[in-house]
Amino acid sequence: MRPRPSGLGYFLGGVVILVSVCAAIVLFVLGWRSTLEGLARVPVPGQGIVELDEGEQVIYVEPNAGGAPPQVPVRVLVFPESFGAPLQVYAYEGSFSYGEGEGSGYAYATFETPGAGRYPVETASGGQQSADSVAIGPSFGRAFLPWLFGGLAALFGGGLIGLTVIIVTAILRYTRRPDRARPAEAGTPTAQGGYAPASPAGPGRADAAEPALAGGPPAGWYVDPSGAASRRYWDGSRWTEHTSG
C-alpha cells in the first residue's frame, strides 16, 4: 500500500485560493485607479487639448471642494483638430458618479469622436464657479472592462486550482488510511508477508507449525497489514489482536 500523503495539500490549496483573491482585489483597485487617472482634465473655466480615441466619450464634471453637483450648467465645447465647428454634445442618459468629496465626479454629457487624435476643449461656467474641472474620456465600463476580466480570471482560475488541490488531497488521504487497506492486504496473509522466525510462533506455541484451515495459510506471525505493528498473528482463518514489534 502506498504511503498516505500528508495534509500539506490543504495548506497549499488554501494558499493558492488566498493568493488568487488578493490578486483579483489588486487588479480591481489598480484598474479603477488607472481608469480615473486616464481621464484628460480641463479646468473650469479654461482651455486645453485632450488626446482621445475614436468612439463615444463621456464628460465628467468634477465639482468644487464641497463635492456637491454643480447647480449651474457647465458649458463644454469640443472641437475637431481642424478647429471647425464644435462636435455635438448630448446630455448623459442615466446617472454615474465616482469618489466622494474632493476628487469626485459626475457623468454630465457624451459626444462622439470621429477618430483618434488631439481635440481642443473650451469650458465655461454658467455665471459662477460651479466646478473645478471637467474630465473627459471613455465610459468607465469600457475602460475598466479589461481589468475586470483580468481580476475575475485570477479569482476563478486560482480558486479552481486551489480547490482541486484540496479535494485531491482529501481523497488520497481518505483512500490510503491504514484502516482502509486493500482486501488482499487486509484478508489473508500473502507470500509477500512472509513468515516470522519460528520463535515465537504464536500465543502459547513453540513454533509456527499450527495446521492451517482448508484453503488458508498456516497459522503464524505475518507482516501486519494494518501497519499498526510490524507483525500480527494469523490463527489460520483470521487475524487476531496479538501483535509483535
VEXVEX-65659 format. One record per residue (C-alpha): x, y, z. Coordinates in steps of 0.2 Angstrom, whole numbers, padded with zeros to 4 digits, always signed. Example, Ala and Ser with C-alpha at 12.3 -4.5 7.8 and 13.67 -1.06 7.14 Angstrom:
residues 2
+0062-0022+0039+0068-0005+0036
***
This chain:
residues 245
+0000+0000+0000+0007+0017-0005+0010+0029+0009-0003+0041+0015+0000+0059+0009+0002+0072+0022-0011+0086+0025+0001+0099+0016-0011+0099+0001-0024+0108+0012-0012+0121+0016-0006+0123-0002-0023+0124-0009-0028+0137+0004-0013+0147+0000-0017+0147-0019-0035+0152-0016-0029+0166-0004-0017+0172-0017-0030+0172-0031-0042+0183-0020-0028+0195-0016-0023+0196-0035-0041+0199-0040-0043+0213-0027-0026+0221-0033-0032+0221-0051-0049+0229-0047-0041+0243-0037-0027+0246-0050-0040+0246-0064-0051+0258-0055-0036+0270-0052-0030+0268-0069-0047+0272-0076-0048+0288-0066-0030+0294-0069-0033+0290-0088-0046+0304-0089-0040+0320-0098-0044+0336-0087-0048+0354-0092-0051+0367-0079-0067+0377-0077-0067+0390-0085-0052+0386-0096-0045+0378-0111-0035+0363-0115-0031+0350-0128-0035+0332-0124-0030+0316-0133-0045+0304-0136-0048+0288-0145-0061+0285-0158-0079+0282-0152-0090+0288-0138-0083+0299-0125-0090+0305-0108-0088+0322-0100-0087+0321-0081-0090+0337-0071-0078+0337-0055-0086+0350-0043-0078+0361-0031-0071+0355-0014-0088+0353-0007-0092+0339-0018-0110+0344-0022-0115+0343-0040-0115+0360-0049-0131+0369-0048-0127+0380-0064-0124+0370-0080-0106+0369-0086-0103+0374-0104-0091+0362-0113-0086+0364-0132-0075+0351-0140-0068+0355-0157-0060+0343-0170-0042+0345-0174-0046+0357-0189-0054+0369-0177-0070+0368-0186-0087+0368-0179-0088+0360-0162-0094+0342-0160-0111+0339-0155-0113+0336-0136-0128+0327-0129-0134+0326-0111-0129+0310-0102-0143+0297-0100-0144+0290-0083-0133+0294-0069-0115+0289-0064-0103+0296-0051-0086+0292-0044-0077+0296-0027-0084+0307-0013-0079+0325-0009-0063+0331-0017-0059+0321-0032-0077+0316-0036-0085+0317-0052-0102+0316-0061-0106+0310-0078-0113+0325-0087-0113+0323-0106-0107+0312-0120-0100+0315-0138-0093+0305-0152-0075+0307-0159-0073+0303-0177-0055+0297-0175-0041+0296-0163-0032+0312-0160-0030+0328-0151-0046+0338-0148-0046+0357-0141-0058+0359-0127-0066+0376-0120-0075+0376-0104-0085+0390-0095-0096+0391-0080-0114+0397-0081-0111+0413-0072-0102+0407-0056-0088+0395-0052-0098+0379-0052-0084+0366-0054-0066+0364-0053-0063+0355-0069-0071+0343-0082-0063+0326-0085-0065+0318-0102-0063+0300-0108-0071+0284-0112-0085+0277-0101-0079+0269-0085-0087+0252-0091-0077+0252-0107-0060+0257-0099-0062+0246-0083-0068+0230-0093-0050+0223-0096-0046+0225-0078-0062+0217-0073-0059+0202-0084-0042+0200-0078-0047+0201-0059-0061+0188-0062-0049+0176-0072-0037+0177-0057-0051+0174-0044-0059+0159-0053-0044+0152-0060-0033+0152-0044-0049+0147-0034-0052+0132-0045-0034+0126-0044-0033+0128-0025-0050+0119-0023-0044+0105-0034-0028+0103-0024-0038+0102-0008-0051+0089-0015-0037+0078-0022-0028+0078-0005-0044+0074+0004-0047+0059-0007-0030+0052-0006-0029+0054+0012-0046+0045+0014-0042+0031+0002-0025+0027+0009-0029+0026+0028-0022+0011+0036-0039+0005+0041-0044+0005+0023-0031-0007+0017-0034-0016+0001-0043-0033+0003-0028-0043-0002-0018-0035+0012-0032-0035+0025-0038-0053+0021-0026-0067+0022-0008-0067+0023+0001-0067+0006+0018-0073+0001+0024-0055+0002+0020-0055+0020+0032-0069+0023+0034-0080+0039+0041-0073+0055+0055-0083+0064+0050-0099+0072+0050-0092+0089+0038-0086+0095+0026-0094+0083+0010-0088+0091+0002-0086+0108+0007-0100+0119+0015-0110+0105+0033-0115+0102+0033-0115+0083+0023-0110+0068+0018-0127+0063+0000-0125+0068-0010-0133+0054-0020-0121+0043-0038-0122+0039-0043-0129+0022-0038-0116+0009-0029-0105+0021-0011-0102+0025-0004-0109+0041-0006-0100+0057+0009-0089+0062+0016-0072+0063+0015-0061+0047+0018-0043+0042+0004-0033+0050-0007-0027+0035-0015-0013+0045+0003-0006+0049-0001-0004+0067+0013-0016+0072+0027-0025+0062+0019-0042+0065+0002-0048+0068-0004-0066+0072-0014-0076+0060-0023-0090+0068-0026-0100+0051-0043-0092+0047-0042-0074+0053-0031-0060+0061-0030-0059+0080-0027-0045+0091-0010-0051+0095+0004-0041+0088+0023-0041+0089+0035-0026+0087
***
